[in-house]
Structure formats: C-alpha cells, structure tokens
Amino acid sequence: MEFSRCLYIISEALATDDLAALKFLSLEHIPLRKQEGIQEPKAFFQALQEKGLIEVGNLAFLKELLYRINRMDILAYQLGCSREEMEKELQIPGRAKVSPFRYLLFQLSENITTEELKCFKFLLGRELPKSKLNTENTMIDVFIEMEKKGILGEDNLKVLKTLCEKVDKSLVKKIEEYELNLCGEEEMLITEGQSGNIGVTEAHARRLTSSVAPDSPDSHSESSQLEVYKMTSRPRGVCLILNNHNFARARAEAAELKMNDRNGTDVDAAALKKVFSKLHFEIAEHKDLTAEEIRNVVNIYQCEDHKDKDCFVCCILSHGKKGIIYGVDGQEVPIQELTTSFTGRNCHSLAGKPKVFFVQACQGDARQKGVTIEVDSGEQDSSVETDARFQFDCIPSEADFLLGMATLQDYVSYRSPSQGTWYIQSLCQHLENSCPRGEDILTILTAVNQEVSRKIDKHNAGKQMPQPSFTLRKKLIFPVN
C-alpha cells in the first residue's frame, strides 16, 4: 500500500510535459507502440512495473527519470534522494538505464525556444508530413517523427547537426560532445575488449553511463569547462523590480519604526532598468508596495508561464532587517518566502533555470550616522547588536538560485539620496562593463564585493560588505547580443 501510495502522490505532482519527457526517456525500454496508449502518469508507472523497471523496494529507474527531467522536488520530498546522491549513483557502471542518445535529445529539446522550434519544423517541411509538424507538436514529437523516418538515430546525427547549424549553433556543441564521448568510449571498449578485460554486458553499461550527470564535476575530465546556462531566449525573462520609496504609511501606522523615505531609490531603479533592458530582459517595476501587495505581485509571477524564458530576475529595493524586507506599511516579508516561491516545485516552468535575486536592504541595526549618506534600515533608533547574530537561510536548498545581498547579516547598507546605493550602482556598472566581455555573474559579483568594500562613510568610518550566496550548477552569463 505504501508503494502504491507513493506512486500515486508522484503521479499527481507530474505535469503533462513531465509525462511526455518520462515516456521519451524510456523509449529504449517501453516501445512507442505501447506508449501511445499512455495518457497519464499512473498508466506509465503501470507499464514500468510490467517491464520490471520499478517494483517494491526498487525505484532506481524512477529516481533516474525524475533526476533527468530535473524534478528534484519530487526526488527529494517523495523519494528522499538528493541531486548529489543521484550523481554518485549514476557514476557506477550499469546503474544508468536512460541511454546517452535519448538524454542528448531530451537536453536539446529543453534548450530549444518556441521560435527555434518553428524554424526546425519549417526546415523539416520536405522530410516529414505536414500533419506531424503542426503547432501542437513539441520538439520531442519532432525527434520521434525523425526517428520513425530514419533520419535520426544513435549513430545517425548528420541531419540533426545540419538543422542545429542553421537554427542555433550552440546546440551543435552538445551533439559534438556526445559524439566525442561516444567515440572515446567505444575506442576504450575495443582496446579493453581485445585485451580480454571487459565483457559485452559491461561494455554496454559503460556506454549507458558515458553522458551521466552532465553537471557533476566527476563526469568531466579536469580540463573540460563548466557548463553554461542557456541564455538565448528573447526576452531572456522577466526582471521584476520591487521599489519601495515612500514610507509615510509605515510612519502613520507604526510610528515606533520611524522609517524614512528612501530617497535615491529611483536612481537605483533607473540603473537596473537600463542595464537589464540591454541584457534583453522584460522589465516590470512595482513601486511603493505594502507587504501584502509584495506577496500578491510575487504570486502573479510565480503563476506565470516561463517556459519560453531562460531566466528570472528579481530586484528588491526597500528597508529591511535580518532576513526580511519591509512593505511601505511597515509589515515584514521574509526574503526566503519570496525566493521559495520560485523553486521548481512552486514554479515548474522555471525548474532548471537560474533564478536571480538582488536585495538592496539592511540586514540588521548596526549602523553609522551620516549627513548625505543614509542607511536602508527600517528601525532608525534601534540599539546596535553585535554579540547575538541571527542566522537565516534566504535561498532554498534547491538548485539554480543566486541571491545577491547588499550587506552581511546584522549590518546596514548605505544609500546616497542623489546617487543611489553603493551596492546597486556598483552592480549595474559592473554588469554593463563585464557582460559584453562574457564574464559570468559570480566573477562580476566578486568585483562588486571588492569595489563596495573599499568605499567608506567618511562621517563615521562606516564600511559595507555585500554577500552573494548561490546554488547555481552552471556558469551564469548574460550575453549582450
């Protein structure tokens, strides 16, 4: 009963595109003719059971499939398995059951935008029947039809490479990496086979594991480069700016907080809009939001379909303290509540894609007074805390998040009423200068750390140290072109 209940819960959590991906990755084990009658996850699980691929006490293949389609939320919450555990497991020869070829095609389908899919269908107009190239057909559907036609196979990638050359050359690199791995593996198998060191069964297992865990350091040679997040969609995604300036309502409703207006924040917002527009993001600015309005806006973008976007960026400009930001009504919103809204479980269309948060707000009450320099702390008269640090986790443990905090926990951040904040101004300047050079975001944020840490509030010798934290699995680069 526990086994059946587990499969039922997982089936309820899977979306239609998840099922299509699972079926595609299982084609070597469940033939297409059998799959055509499968329209829901429960029927798919039944087919796996009939083939002996999953059973009580053995859900290894299901775990692998969920790992491959990046449903880490189900893997963790329902099957108690982490990404790291799966990567180690799949390094063991013979454990991987999804073929490298099938996984290659799935990865390509995940990296192809809606416009690129239209191009593929147009270019295949003479090869495939028009009925198989309608608007409802996905890239996975197209791959299946290409296999049926005999123009795509494990050792037949010529047509696919030609198409990718015309549509998006970055896709060709993945195919070439697959071919290189395959050739190297086959050469090794031949050598070992001739010397009598390897059997047929183990040779097949080696081939299956040749492209396992592409994001694991162990799956690459030491000289290979770290994989880069896809960043080709137009627009790249939404850049949501939550810009709180006027705190008159907070002063009226919670006079004890004594929150000043955040003069200079519009300078920051303008700089963010300028740089992220150049980086091909769709800008969405919301000003002077209460705590409840912040939650409502975030919920709108959480529920939005981001499947044709490569990234999501959220910039928060407000007063704050440890682990929270303030609405203009003086009410608190935990930062982690906002970031967790965009996990793969809560926003499936952003699963596997980078979610970037920049927070310009104080994270404590330790402050320095100034004349032209103000601090983004909500409580202007609070006592300084230095000996009782409050630890918090602002980003989820799930992958693909980056959180850039203006300052360390417990400390204030500085803002000029005329020139904006130290952190946001430095961030925007470095993004504008470094993105055209192809530098990744962590390199850029390190440069921001260096610049901001050198600044000083001359009136009080105040310093500021930004703090990025992340669960990124790949390099994050924002191309200008």
N, C-alpha and C positions, 0 to 999 in steps of 0.2 A: 504493500500500500504506500509506503514511504517513497519507493522508487517511482511509482505511477504518479504520485502527488508532485514529486519534483519535476517530472517531465511535463505535467500539466501546467505548473507555475511558469516554467520556462517557455512553453508554447504560447501562453497568454502574453508574455513580455516581448515576443518576436513580432516585428512588423512585416508587411508584405515583401518589402525589398530584402529583408533579412532572410526570409524563406527562400526567395529566388537565389540569393547568394549561397545559402547552405546546399541547395539542390545542385547548383552548378559545381561547387567544390567537391561534390560527392559523385560526379558522373562516372568516375572510374569504378565505382562500387555499386551504384544503382543506375541501370541504363535509362536512357532518355525515354524509351517507350513506357517504362514503369513509372517514371517521374511525371509524365503528362497528366496522370490522373490524380496527382497530389496537389491539393489546393490549400491545405492548411498544415501548420506545424505538427499537429497531432498525428496526421496521416504520414508525414515524413518520418517522425520518430518510430512509428509502427513499421515502416519499411526498413529502417535501420535495425530494428530488433529482429525482423525476419531474416535479415542478412547476417545476424550475429555480430553487428558492429557496435551495438550498445546492449548491455544487459545489467542485471542487478550486480552491483559491486564493480562494474567496469564501464565507466563513462569517458574513457580516454579519448575516443574519437569525437564525441560530442564536445568535449573540452577543447580539442584541437580546432574543430569547426568554429566554435564561438571565439576562440583566440584569433583565427584567421580573419573573421569579419569584424573584429575589434569590438565585440560586445563584452568588454571587460567587466561591466556592471553585473551581468548575469553570471559570468565566470566567478566573480568574487562573492556575490551575495547568495547565489543559489548552489554553487558547486565548491565554494571555499578554496578557490585556486587563484593565485596571483599571476600577473604577466611574467614576472621573473621565474616563477616555478615552471610555467609552460615553456619558456625559452630554454631552460635547462633540460626539461623533459624531452623536448623535440630535438635536442642535440644528440640524443642517444640513437645510434643506428637502428633502424627498423621501427621506431616509435611513430614517425610521421606517416600518415596514410593519405594525406592530400598530396597529389603529385605536384612537383615544381612547375610543370607546364600549366596545370589548371590554376595554380596560385598566381602565376605570372599574369594570366589573362584576367583574373579577378582584380589584381592590383591595377592593371591598365584600365579596366572599366571604372575603378574608383577614381582614377586621375583624369578621366575624360569629361569635359564640361558638356553642357547641353548643346552649345554651338558646335563644338568639335564633333559631337555625335551626329549632328546634322550633316557635317562635312563627310564623315565616314559613310553615311547612308547614301549620299549623293555620289561619292566615288565608287560605291559598290553597285550602282544602278544597273550596270550591264552584267554583273556577276550573279546577283541574287534577284528573285522575283520581287516585284514591287509590293506585293502583299506582305512580304517579310520585312519591309523597310518602312512601315507606317510609323506615325508619330508616337504610338504607344510602345513600340519595341525599344527595349533598353540595349545598352552595349553588350550585355551578357547574351541577350536574344540574338544579336547580330553575330557574335562569336559562335554561338551554337549553329546558326544557319551556315556560316562559313565552314565549319567542320563538316556539316552534312554535305555541302557542295564539294568537299575535298580540297579546298584552297587554304585550309589551316589545319595544322597538326603539330605534334610534339617535335617532329623533325621537318616541318614544312612551315616556316615563318616568313618566307620571301614576300608574299602578298601583304601580310600584316606590316612588315617593316616598310614596304613601299608606301602604304597608306599613312603610316605614322610619320614618315619623312615629309609628306605633303601637309599633314594636319598639325602635328606638334612634335618637333624633333627631340624634345626631352623624353618622349615615350620610347624612342629608339634606343636610348641608353639602357633602359630597363631590359629590353629584349636582348641587347648585346651582352649585358651582364649575365643574363640567363644562359645564353649560348656559350659564353666563356666558362661559366661554372660547369655546364654540362660537358663541354669538350674536355676540360681539365679532369673532371670526374671519370669520364669514360677512358681517358688515357691512363689514369691511375689504375682503374679496374682491369684494363687489359694487361698492364705491367704486372700487377699483383696476381692476376689470373694465370699468367704464363708461368709465374714462379710457384704456383700452387698454394698461395697464401689466402685465397678468397674464394668462396663458393658462389653459385648463381644466386641463391636467396639473399646472401649478404650483399652481393653486388647490386641487386635491385633495391635493397634497403638504403644503400649508400646514395643511389640516385634520388630516392624519395626525399632524403634529408639534405640534398645539395643546396636548396634555397630556403631552408628553415630559418625562422626568426630573423628577418632582414634587419631588424632594429637592434639586435643583440650584438655587443662588441665581439662575442666569441664566434659569430657567424661570418666574420670578415677576416681577411688577412690584416696584419698590423699596418700594412702600407695603404689599405683602402681608405677612402674618405667616408666621413659620416654622411648618412642620407639626409636629404633636404626636403622639408615640407613642400608639397605642391603649392605654387602661388602663381597661377596663370589665369584665373577667372577674372572677368570684368563685369561688375566691380569685384575686387578681392573679397569684399564682405562689408559688413556694417561697422562703422566707427561711431559708437554711441558715446556722447559726451553729456554727463550729468553735471551741470554747472550751477552751483548754489552761491549766490551773491548777497541777496537781501535777507537778513535775519531779523527784521523788525518784528515778525510774528513770534519768533522764539523769545525775543526780549519782552514781548507783551504777555505771552503765555507762561513763560518760565523765567521770570526776572532774575532769579538767582544764578542763572547761567551766564548772564551778561555777555551775550555773543555779539561781537562787532560785525558790521557788514564786511564782506571780503573784497574790498577794493583792490583792483588789479586782476581779479579772476577772469574778466572778459579778455584781457590781454593774452592770458594763457589759452583760453578757448579759441581765440582767433589763430594763435600759433598752431594749435592742434589741428584745427580745420584746414589750415593751409598745407601742412605737411602731409596729413593723411589723404587729402584730396590728390596731391601729387603722387601718392602711393596707390592711387586708384581705389580708395575706399569710398563707400557711400556714407556721407556724414549725417548724423541725426543728433542734434543738440536739444536738450531739455533744460530749461532754466528754472531756478528757484522752486524746487520740489520739496514737499513735505516727506516725511518718512514713508507714509502710505503711498504717496504718488511715486516715490522711487521704486517701491516694490511693484506697483502696477506697471510702470514703464518697463522694468526688467522682465516682468511676466510676459509682456507683449513680444519682446524679442526672444524670450525663451521658447515661446509657442510658434514663432515664425519658422518657415521652412528655409533652411540654409543649405539645402543640398547642392545648389549651383554656386555656392560661395566656398572659398578656400580658408577663410579665417574669420574671427570675430574679435573686435577690439572694443574695450570699454574704458573710458577715461572719467574718473570721478574727482571733482573739484569741490571741496567742502570743508567745513570744520570737522574735527574728529578727535578721538582719543583711542585708547588701547583697543584695537580690534574692531572699532566701529567708526561709522561716519554719521553725521547729524543731518536730518532734514531741516528745512528752514523753520519748522515748527519746534525745533529743539528736541525732537524724538530721535531715538537711536536706531540704526540699522547695522547689524553685524556684517562685516565685509565678507565673511565666509558664507553667509546666507546668499549674497549676490553672486559669488563665484560658483557656488554649488548648483545654482540654477542652470548652469550650462554644462554640467557633466554629461557624458554620453547617455546616462540613464535618464536624465531630466530634459535633455535636448538632443535627441538622437541624430538629427541632421548635422550636428557639429561633432559627432563621435569621430575620433581620429584626427581631427583638425585642431590647429592651435587656437586657444582662447587666451587673449592677452588683456590684462587689466593694469592700468596705471592709476595709482591713488595718490592725489595731492591733498593730504590732510595730516594734521598732527596725530601722533600715536601715544601721546602722554602729556603731562603737565609741566615737565621740566622745561623752563622757558627762560629767555633773556629779553629784557625790555629794550625798546628802541624807539626812535622818533619817526624815521621814514621806513623802518622795517617793522612789519607786523608779523605775528605768528598765527598759524592756522590751528589754534587750539580753541576748543569750544568754551572751556571754563577759564576765564581770564584771571580769576582771583584764587585759583586752587593752589594748595601748597605743593612744593616740589617733592616728588617721590624718587628716591634713588636706591633704596635698600630693599624694596619688595617688588621685584619685577613680575609682571603678569604675562605668562607665556600663552600664545594662541596660535592656531593654525588657520591662516586666512585662505589657503587654497586647498582644494580636495586632494586626497592621495591619488586620485585617478590621473591618468597621463594627459599630456598635451596642454598644460596650463603654464602661464607665465604671469607672475604678479610683481609689478614694479612699485615699491613703496617709496614715498618721498623721503622717509626718515626711518630710523630704527625705532623699535618699541620703546615706549616711555618718553620719547623726545618730541620737541616741537619741530616744525619746518617753517622756513622763512618766506615771506611774500612782500614784494615791493608794490605799493599802491599804483605806481606808474609803470613799472616794468614787468610785473608778473612775478611768479615764484621762481626761486633758484632752480628747483628740480624740473619743472615743466619746460621752462625756457631752455635749459641745457639739453633736455631730452629732445626737444623739437629741432634744435640747432644741429645736434649730432645725427639725428635721423636724416635731416636734409643733406648734410655733408657726406655721410657714410653710406647710405643706401645706394646711391649711384655707383659706388665702388664695389658693391656686392658684399659688404660686411654683414655678418649675422648679428641678430639682436643682442646676444649676450656680450659680444665684443663691444657693441655700441653702449650697452648699459654699464660696462666696466669703465669706459671712457667718461660716461656721465658721473659715475661714482667719483672718479678722480677729480673731475672739474668741480663738482659741488663741494667735495671735502676740502678743497683749497680755499673756498670762499669763507669770509668771516664777517660777522656782525660787529663792526668797529666800535659800536657803543658799549657792547657787553662782552666782546671777545667770543660771541656765540658761534658755534660750528654746527654743521649738518652732515649726516652721512646717510645717503639713500640705501635701500636694501632690496635687491631683486631676489625672488625665490621662484623655483620652477620645477615642473615635472615634464618638461619637453623631452621627446625621444629623438628628435632630429634637429638639424640646424634650421633656424627660422630666419629667412632672408626675404626682405621686401623689395622686389625688383621695381625699378622706376619705369622701365619700358614694358 
